[in-house]
Protein backbone atom coordinates (compact mmCIF):
# COMPACT_ATOMS: atom_id res chain seq x y z
CA UNK A 1 0.00 0.00 0.00
CA UNK A 2 1.52 3.35 -1.06
CA UNK A 3 -1.12 5.60 0.46
CA UNK A 4 -4.10 5.90 2.80
CA UNK A 5 -7.03 8.27 2.50
CA UNK A 6 -7.08 11.29 4.81
CA UNK A 7 -9.25 10.59 7.87
CA UNK A 8 -10.41 14.21 8.22
CA UNK A 9 -14.22 14.20 8.31
CA UNK A 10 -14.40 17.37 6.19
CA UNK A 11 -11.44 16.75 3.86
CA UNK A 12 -13.74 16.09 0.90
CA UNK A 13 -15.54 19.43 1.37
CA UNK A 14 -12.55 21.82 1.14
CA UNK A 15 -12.54 23.61 -2.20
CA UNK A 16 -8.98 23.21 -3.47
CA UNK A 17 -7.88 22.31 -7.00
CA UNK A 18 -6.06 19.14 -5.96
CA UNK A 19 -9.32 17.68 -4.58
CA UNK A 20 -11.33 18.13 -7.81
CA UNK A 21 -11.84 14.86 -9.69
CA UNK A 22 -14.07 13.63 -12.51
CA UNK A 23 -14.92 14.56 -16.08
CA UNK A 24 -16.78 17.61 -17.30
CA UNK A 25 -20.30 17.62 -15.94
CA UNK A 26 -19.69 15.12 -13.14
CA UNK A 27 -16.93 16.67 -11.03
CA UNK A 28 -16.54 15.92 -7.31
CA UNK A 29 -14.37 17.06 -4.42
CA UNK A 30 -12.48 13.99 -3.18
CA UNK A 31 -10.62 13.25 0.03
CA UNK A 32 -6.84 13.63 -0.37
CA UNK A 33 -4.44 10.70 -0.45
CA UNK A 34 -1.77 10.60 2.26
CA UNK A 35 1.47 9.12 0.94
CA UNK A 36 3.22 6.44 2.96
CA UNK A 37 6.98 6.86 2.70
CA UNK A 38 9.27 3.82 2.61
CA UNK A 39 11.17 3.26 5.82
CA UNK A 40 8.62 5.10 7.94
CA UNK A 41 6.47 2.92 10.19
CA UNK A 42 2.74 3.20 9.69
CA UNK A 43 0.99 4.48 12.78
CA UNK A 44 3.87 6.40 14.33
CA UNK A 45 2.65 9.86 13.34
CA UNK A 46 -0.62 11.65 12.79
CA UNK A 47 0.74 12.63 9.36
CA UNK A 48 0.24 9.02 8.25
CA UNK A 49 -3.53 9.52 8.48
CA UNK A 50 -4.20 13.21 7.84
CA UNK A 51 -3.24 15.48 4.95
CA UNK A 52 -3.04 18.61 7.11
CA UNK A 53 -3.31 19.96 10.64
CA UNK A 54 -6.77 21.24 9.73
CA UNK A 55 -8.01 17.74 8.89
CA UNK A 56 -6.42 16.37 12.07
CA UNK A 57 -8.10 19.08 14.17
CA UNK A 58 -11.46 18.38 12.52
CA UNK A 59 -11.11 14.69 13.37
CA UNK A 60 -10.00 15.34 16.96
CA UNK A 61 -12.80 17.84 17.58
CA UNK A 62 -15.40 15.49 16.09
CA UNK A 63 -14.24 12.42 18.04
CA UNK A 64 -12.79 13.91 21.23
CA UNK A 65 -15.13 12.00 23.56
CA UNK A 66 -14.30 8.63 21.99
CA UNK A 67 -10.57 9.45 22.05
CA UNK A 68 -10.67 10.35 25.76
CA UNK A 69 -12.51 7.09 26.55
CA UNK A 70 -9.44 5.17 25.33
CA UNK A 71 -7.32 6.48 28.23
CA UNK A 72 -9.37 8.63 30.61
CA UNK A 73 -7.49 10.76 33.11
CA UNK A 74 -9.07 10.68 36.55
CA UNK A 75 -6.13 12.13 38.48
CA UNK A 76 -3.69 14.89 37.57
CA UNK A 77 -0.13 14.18 36.51
CA UNK A 78 2.62 15.78 38.57
CA UNK A 79 6.30 16.47 38.00
CA UNK A 80 8.51 17.16 41.04
CA UNK A 81 10.24 20.51 40.77
CA UNK A 82 12.36 22.98 42.67
CA UNK A 83 11.36 26.66 42.58
CA UNK A 84 13.90 29.39 43.32
CA UNK A 85 13.66 33.18 43.23
CA UNK A 86 16.79 34.81 41.86
CA UNK A 87 17.62 38.49 42.09
CA UNK A 88 19.51 39.85 39.12
CA UNK A 89 20.92 43.22 38.23
CA UNK A 90 20.37 44.46 34.71
CA UNK A 91 20.59 47.62 32.68
CA UNK A 92 17.22 48.86 33.98
CA UNK A 93 17.87 47.98 37.62
CA UNK A 94 17.33 45.03 39.91
CA UNK A 95 14.64 42.46 39.20
CA UNK A 96 13.55 39.10 40.55
CA UNK A 97 12.89 36.11 38.34
CA UNK A 98 11.49 32.71 39.15
CA UNK A 99 13.50 29.65 38.08
CA UNK A 100 11.70 26.30 37.93
CA UNK A 101 13.83 23.15 37.63
CA UNK A 102 12.38 19.69 37.21
CA UNK A 103 13.73 17.08 39.61
CA UNK A 104 14.82 13.85 37.88
CA UNK A 105 13.37 11.12 40.10
CA UNK A 106 14.13 8.33 37.62
CA UNK A 107 17.88 8.64 38.05
CA UNK A 108 17.79 10.10 41.56
CA UNK A 109 19.44 13.27 40.31
CA UNK A 110 18.05 16.51 41.61
C-alpha positions as CSV (number, residue, x, y, z in Angstrom):
1,X,0.0,0.0,0.0
2,X,1.5,3.3,-1.1
3,X,-1.1,5.6,0.5
4,X,-4.1,5.9,2.8
5,X,-7.0,8.3,2.5
6,X,-7.1,11.3,4.8
7,X,-9.2,10.6,7.9
8,X,-10.4,14.2,8.2
9,X,-14.2,14.2,8.3
10,X,-14.4,17.4,6.2
11,X,-11.4,16.8,3.9
12,X,-13.7,16.1,0.9
13,X,-15.5,19.4,1.4
14,X,-12.5,21.8,1.1
15,X,-12.5,23.6,-2.2
16,X,-9.0,23.2,-3.5
17,X,-7.9,22.3,-7.0
18,X,-6.1,19.1,-6.0
19,X,-9.3,17.7,-4.6
20,X,-11.3,18.1,-7.8
21,X,-11.8,14.9,-9.7
22,X,-14.1,13.6,-12.5
23,X,-14.9,14.6,-16.1
24,X,-16.8,17.6,-17.3
25,X,-20.3,17.6,-15.9
26,X,-19.7,15.1,-13.1
27,X,-16.9,16.7,-11.0
28,X,-16.5,15.9,-7.3
29,X,-14.4,17.1,-4.4
30,X,-12.5,14.0,-3.2
31,X,-10.6,13.3,0.0
32,X,-6.8,13.6,-0.4
33,X,-4.4,10.7,-0.4
34,X,-1.8,10.6,2.3
35,X,1.5,9.1,0.9
36,X,3.2,6.4,3.0
37,X,7.0,6.9,2.7
38,X,9.3,3.8,2.6
39,X,11.2,3.3,5.8
40,X,8.6,5.1,7.9
41,X,6.5,2.9,10.2
42,X,2.7,3.2,9.7
43,X,1.0,4.5,12.8
44,X,3.9,6.4,14.3
45,X,2.7,9.9,13.3
46,X,-0.6,11.6,12.8
47,X,0.7,12.6,9.4
48,X,0.2,9.0,8.2
49,X,-3.5,9.5,8.5
50,X,-4.2,13.2,7.8
51,X,-3.2,15.5,5.0
52,X,-3.0,18.6,7.1
53,X,-3.3,20.0,10.6
54,X,-6.8,21.2,9.7
55,X,-8.0,17.7,8.9
56,X,-6.4,16.4,12.1
57,X,-8.1,19.1,14.2
58,X,-11.5,18.4,12.5
59,X,-11.1,14.7,13.4
60,X,-10.0,15.3,17.0
61,X,-12.8,17.8,17.6
62,X,-15.4,15.5,16.1
63,X,-14.2,12.4,18.0
64,X,-12.8,13.9,21.2
65,X,-15.1,12.0,23.6
66,X,-14.3,8.6,22.0
67,X,-10.6,9.5,22.0
68,X,-10.7,10.3,25.8
69,X,-12.5,7.1,26.5
70,X,-9.4,5.2,25.3
71,X,-7.3,6.5,28.2
72,X,-9.4,8.6,30.6
73,X,-7.5,10.8,33.1
74,X,-9.1,10.7,36.6
75,X,-6.1,12.1,38.5
76,X,-3.7,14.9,37.6
77,X,-0.1,14.2,36.5
78,X,2.6,15.8,38.6
79,X,6.3,16.5,38.0
80,X,8.5,17.2,41.0
81,X,10.2,20.5,40.8
82,X,12.4,23.0,42.7
83,X,11.4,26.7,42.6
84,X,13.9,29.4,43.3
85,X,13.7,33.2,43.2
86,X,16.8,34.8,41.9
87,X,17.6,38.5,42.1
88,X,19.5,39.9,39.1
89,X,20.9,43.2,38.2
90,X,20.4,44.5,34.7
91,X,20.6,47.6,32.7
92,X,17.2,48.9,34.0
93,X,17.9,48.0,37.6
94,X,17.3,45.0,39.9
95,X,14.6,42.5,39.2
96,X,13.5,39.1,40.6
97,X,12.9,36.1,38.3
98,X,11.5,32.7,39.2
99,X,13.5,29.7,38.1
100,X,11.7,26.3,37.9
101,X,13.8,23.2,37.6
102,X,12.4,19.7,37.2
103,X,13.7,17.1,39.6
104,X,14.8,13.9,37.9
105,X,13.4,11.1,40.1
106,X,14.1,8.3,37.6
107,X,17.9,8.6,38.0
108,X,17.8,10.1,41.6
109,X,19.4,13.3,40.3
110,X,18.1,16.5,41.6
